[in-house]
């Protein structure tokens, strides 16, 4: 066996493994430190850790990931509302569901995409304004129900994700 070839290969392998572990540890530290500065630590942590892009992201990248998650969840909520409306719900749910659709449509089609674009271009104030608006619209949707809302969990998630995104964007702003 030729030890002169195996030793450098082994050292290279050890270096690669150590570098990967160190990089993963640094990204986990950044995510944890960032999430501690948001209003919903557990939601922030689980959301960012579940995103493969977060392991290679700086704080600006984490803000983008959260903004994208707000848009994704708002879109899912709007799709869910449309599904409920197609099922011909009881009369007492029809009006608040239609109102929620009216609140979510501009958020999904205009406000959040423009906010994400603003974030990409360093216009943090505009990005924060638009993402904050998404939270307000989700809360307004929820308040439109006189009884039990079929959207409580979804509205709460959109609002909470938006609050986390705004907090991270404020960290990027400095």
Buried (B, 14 or more C-beta within 10 A) or exposed (E): EEEEEEEEEEEEEEEEEEEEEEEEEEBBEBBBEBBEBBEBBEBBBEBBBEBEEBBEBEBBBBBBBBBBBBBBBBBBBBEBBEEBBEEEBEEEBEEBBBBBBEBBBEBBEEBBBBBBBBBEEEBBEBBBBBBBBBBEBBBEBBEBBEEEBBBEEBBBBBBBBBBBBBBBBBBBEE
